[in-house]
Amino acid sequence: MIVPQFDLTGRTVLITGASSGIGERWARLVGAAGANVVMGARRTDRLEAIRTELLGEGIKALAVAVDVGDEASIKAAFDAAEASFGPVDTVIANAGVSGEGLATDLSVEDFDQTIAINLRGVFLTAREGARRMIAAGSADTGHGRIVITSSITAFKADPGLAAYSATKAGVLQMGKVLAREWMRKGINVNMICPGYIKTEINAAWFETDAGAKQIASFPRRRLMMESDLDAPLLFLASNLSRAVTGTAVTVDDGQSL
């Protein structure tokens, strides 16, 4: 028996929010698995540094400036990807902001920014990706893949995350609808719902006494590691997930139990 492998050779993956945290790790991961990597974010200096490292490892990589709240910016990113590598067949819609703050203190401006990036940005990224995949013949190849980063806060009520949780619940349900719409277009749409991982966005919080208490409240009294998401991401981006679409994969070390 041949053991299935996570092989992304021949795929072109566009990932947003790739300048740090989970997005950066996933960019490195798909590149190591054989894919052409198109890294999008607003911090282009950081992207270029990562690209230089990947090129040194023999990985084909491209850095593009992307503001996911701006449709023109997203279209330009796909244009750049196609000019370098041909059609994008895998999209990882990962860009997001924390949108933290108790509801009574959260400004309208911060609320709107969270919605614009975490919800509208995912929609625009996924939609543009699907349009390009369909035009490139995904209905015949069945190779279209869209992976959306949701969160356990989509179904777990944590204080101070009203706006953030709303967006993560929104992209989870939206992803299911998109999966249904594009079912016969050869595009699989799935969501990953990570638990709490220490990243740039939340590092300061988990270093406070309140953050330490939150960690102590988890069943295993620990944070997850970014590497815990490697296998689920590679599975959903690869041909192994041929029969998986409209699914939310929760990887949270039991934090939501």
C-alpha positions, 0 to 999 in steps of 0.5 A: 500500500502506498501511504498518501503524502502531502505533496503540493508540487505544481500548485500555486498558493496565494496566502494573505496575512503572510508577513507573520504568525500563522500566515508566515508559517503556512507560507513556508510550509506550502513552499516546503511541500512543493508549491509556488508561494504568493505571499500577500500582506501590507508589510512588504518589507517583512514579506521580502525578507521571508521571500529571500529566505525561501528563495535560498531554500530553492522555493519559488516565492513572490511577495505582493502588497495586499490590503484585503479590504480593497478589491483592487488590491486583491485583483492586483495580487492575483494578476501578479501571481498569474504573471509569475506562476500562472493561475492560482489554484489554492487560496488561503484567506488568512489575513485578520486583526484582533478587534479586541475590546469590551463591547461598551468600550469598542469604537465604531471605527475599530468595529468597522475595521475588524469587519472590513478585514476579517469578513469582507476581506475574506469574501473578496479574497475567496471570490476573486480566487474562485473567479480565477479558478473557474476561468482556468478550468477548475470544473474540469481539473477539480483542483480548486482549493480555498482555505479560510482561517476561522477560530474557536471564538466562532462558537465559544463566547469569550469576553472582549471579542464581540467583533472578532467572534462575529467575523469568525462565525461569519466566515465559517458560515460564509465558507459553507455557502461558498462551498455549496455555490462552487460545488460543481466548479471543482472548488473545495472551500473549507475552514480551519478553526484554531484554538489559542496560539501565542502570536504577534497579535495576542502575545502581550495579553498572554504575558499578563496575569489575566492572560495566564489565568485564561491559559490555566482555564484550558483543560490542558492548561497550555497554549497550542503551537503553530505546528499543530495546524500544519497537517490540517492545512496541508490536507485541505490544500492538497489533492487528498481533500478531494471529497472534503468541502464545506467543512470546519476543522477544529484544532484547539487542543480541547480548549473549547471543551 
